[in-house]
């Protein structure tokens, strides 16, 4: 593929792509994947990236919504 520094952390792209393609192969349905991490292009796989493990309070949730 190339140098590792050019493709660092590409796993999320391949992971969401595999999920998306598997889901779409089951019929003509839209896919939505909630992913903990992202890479350029994951939006093409129907992925929404979230900030992962957060402190479980309402205040933290309120701050996460505009951040996402």
Residue pairs with C-beta under 8 A, 6 or more apart in sequence:
1 7
9 37
9 39
10 39
11 37
11 39
12 35
12 37
12 38
12 39
12 42
12 47
13 39
13 40
13 41
13 42
13 45
15 35
16 33
16 35
16 42
16 45
16 46
16 47
17 45
19 31
19 33
19 45
20 31
20 33
20 45
20 46
20 47
23 29
23 31
24 31
30 46
31 45
31 46
32 46
32 48
33 45
33 46
33 47
33 48
34 47
34 48
34 50
35 42
35 47
35 48
35 49
35 50
36 49
36 50
36 52
37 49
37 52
38 47
38 49
42 49
48 68
49 68
50 64
50 68
51 64
51 67
51 68
54 60
54 61
54 64
